[in-house]
Amino acid sequence: MSNYIVDEAELENVRGKVILVTGGATGIGHAIVTLAHKHGAKVAFCDVNEESGRSFQRELGSDVLFEKCDVSIWSELLRFFQLTYSTFGAIDSVISNAAINRIETLEDPSDVPTSELPAPDISALNVNMIGTWYVTKAAIHFFGKTPETKSQLVLFGSVASYFDTPPLYTYCASKAGVLGFMRALRTQLPKQNITVNMIAPWMTVTAMVTDHIKKVWGELPANSPLDVAKASLLPIVRPQVNGKGFLINGGNITEVEDKLDETQHVWLGSELDSNMREGQSRLIP
């Protein structure tokens, strides 16, 4: 596995760029917006939490735009992109951070007859997966308005993209979906002068993490929101980076995809590995 370090001097490379961030009012998104703005980027961010978003916008002052937006609603997301483009004249980089979590049970509710079984809550799928698809669609469109500029799309997966995390069933499914989506995009978007990478944080200490979870996690390494923010800007300050999956663990940035590819012949077997690669070479445009 390859480890990456992003230093403060390198972050100056975001200066003057227009960076759009979803889910930017609190938590990791708040840290991303703060860090990018601190180093001279023009930042547009959205969130469903309008009160926190407006307050944060006032705190930052100039070169910042906030719009209330639910990324799972196409009309709202498109309006946010349009407003960003009309305000700043370009969109250079997009960080698709917005996500929600739901703890579900697969057991039937004990007090509900089978004939009245309620539909499961799939809001995490709508925000985390459908929202990511919407962000990607809009990003590609607006990047296309300045095709001479190398643009960056940064998707947010999770450690749950790679490892099973019950009982976070829909969360795990949605984040695994983001990983598959990134892999499908990484050979195609560079043809349009766009790179795509995925950030995969594990335990990150935000206001959403309860005291109980902190106690259970104990002495295991955990991320701060700033740790994840630095990692999310890595593909922007290093525009040659493409198709990577960055696992953020205790503040460390570990790239996973290259080693998976390098060792594929080991865990898949040489013959199947060879056939799989040949099949991909024939089918991928």
C-alpha positions, -999 to 999 in steps of 0.1 A, spaced: 0 0 0 12 35 -8 10 62 19 4 99 10 11 131 29 -4 165 20 15 194 35 4 230 41 26 244 13 10 220 -12 -25 231 -3 -16 265 -17 -23 249 -51 -60 254 -45 -56 291 -46 -79 307 -71 -97 275 -79 -135 272 -77 -143 242 -55 -179 230 -50 -186 209 -19 -218 191 -10 -227 186 26 -205 215 37 -222 230 67 -210 206 94 -186 178 102 -161 167 75 -177 190 49 -172 220 72 -136 211 75 -132 208 38 -148 242 31 -127 258 59 -94 244 46 -100 252 10 -111 287 17 -82 293 41 -58 284 12 -74 308 -12 -100 288 -31 -134 302 -40 -158 278 -24 -195 270 -30 -211 246 -6 -246 233 0 -263 215 28 -299 207 40 -291 225 73 -298 261 61 -292 278 95 -258 263 100 -249 269 63 -259 306 64 -240 311 97 -209 295 83 -211 315 51 -212 348 71 -182 335 92 -161 329 61 -169 362 44 -158 367 8 -153 342 -20 -179 318 -6 -214 308 -16 -240 287 3 -272 272 -11 -297 251 8 -299 218 -12 -308 182 -8 -285 163 -32 -311 135 -37 -334 160 -54 -321 167 -89 -338 201 -93 -322 215 -61 -288 201 -70 -289 215 -105 -299 249 -92 -269 249 -68 -245 241 -97 -261 268 -119 -258 293 -91 -222 284 -85 -213 287 -122 -231 320 -126 -214 334 -94 -178 324 -101 -178 318 -139 -164 283 -136 -164 251 -115 -129 236 -113 -133 208 -87 -163 190 -71 -162 172 -38 -193 150 -33 -192 147 5 -229 148 14 -241 116 31 -263 103 58 -263 72 80 -292 50 92 -289 21 116 -315 -5 103 -328 -38 115 -338 -66 91 -363 -80 117 -400 -74 113 -414 -48 137 -431 -69 164 -462 -47 166 -470 -46 128 -490 -74 111 -473 -89 81 -499 -75 58 -490 -40 69 -452 -44 68 -438 -9 61 -414 -2 34 -378 0 46 -360 33 50 -338 38 19 -330 75 25 -293 66 29 -293 50 -6 -310 81 -20 -286 106 -6 -253 85 -6 -257 67 -40 -283 85 -60 -270 119 -47 -235 109 -58 -248 100 -93 -266 133 -95 -235 153 -84 -214 134 -110 -238 141 -138 -239 178 -130 -202 180 -124 -194 165 -158 -218 189 -175 -203 220 -159 -167 209 -162 -175 206 -199 -180 244 -201 -142 248 -197 -128 217 -214 -93 231 -215 -91 231 -177 -82 199 -160 -110 192 -135 -113 170 -105 -142 150 -92 -137 136 -56 -163 111 -44 -168 101 -8 -170 64 0 -161 50 33 -142 22 50 -176 5 44 -169 6 7 -143 -21 13 -153 -38 46 -186 -52 59 -201 -30 86 -234 -45 99 -259 -33 109 -253 -3 86 -269 -22 58 -280 6 34 -250 27 43 -226 -1 35 -245 -9 2 -244 28 -8 -207 33 -1 -198 1 -19 -218 15 -48 -197 47 -48 -166 25 -50 -180 6 -80 -191 39 -96 -156 54 -92 -140 23 -108 -164 25 -137 -156 62 -143 -119 62 -139 -110 50 -174 -136 73 -191 -135 107 -174 -98 114 -183 -109 115 -219 -128 146 -210 -99 161 -190 -114 150 -157 -100 129 -129 -120 109 -104 -109 95 -71 -126 83 -39 -120 92 -3 -128 63 22 -126 75 58 -130 52 88 -139 64 123 -139 102 122 -147 121 153 -175 146 146 -206 158 165 -225 128 150 -203 103 170 -219 95 203 -201 91 236 -211 54 235 -194 49 201 -163 68 213 -161 45 244 -165 14 223 -139 26 198 -115 31 227 -78 35 219 -81 27 182 -68 54 159 -95 78 147 -96 107 122 -103 143 129 -124 162 103 -92 181 93 -74 148 85 -102 139 60 -103 174 46 -67 173 37 -71 139 20 -101 152 0 -80 181 -14 -52 157 -24 -66 149 -59 -71 187 -65 -35 197 -56 -22 167 -75 -43 168 -107 -24 139 -122 -38 115 -96 -67 94 -110 -87 63 -101 -74 60 -66 -92 49 -34 -77 66 -4 -84 50 30 -81 76 57 -71 59 90 -60 77 121 -49 107 100 -29 85 76 -38 84 38 -34 49 24 -41 42 -13 -58 9 -18 -66 4 -55 -31 1 -69 -22 -28 -45 -55 -46 -52 -47 -44 -89 -11 -54 -84 -20 -85 -65 -51 -95 -85 -33 -125 -100 -27 -138 -65 -62 -137 -51 -80 -143 -84 -56 -168 -98 -33 -163 -128 -56 -177 -155 -87 -159 -144 -68 -127 -139 -54 -129 -174 -89 -136 -189 -105 -109 -168 -80 -83 -180 -83 -94 -216 -121 -92 -213 -120 -57 -199 -96 -46 -226 -121 -58 -252 -152 -44 -236 -141 -10 -221 -145 18 -246 
